[in-house]
């Protein structure tokens, strides 16, 4: 079964923007979302990760997510 009947949102969301492009991803795993965000940031994208509580993290703060 994928998801649940209540449509629970995924825990971590990443938004990456560059020029006129915008991409977003959502993952349950903070490890996977941080890894993806670091790659995108290294390629020149402006990246923000939002945690389940709505707190936003920019690239210098990504390791804080891993330490939790």
Buried (B, 14 or more C-beta within 10 A) or exposed (E): EEEEEEEEEEBBBBBBBEEEEEEEBEBEEBEEBBBBBBEBBEEEBEBBBBBEEEEEBEBEEBEEBEEE
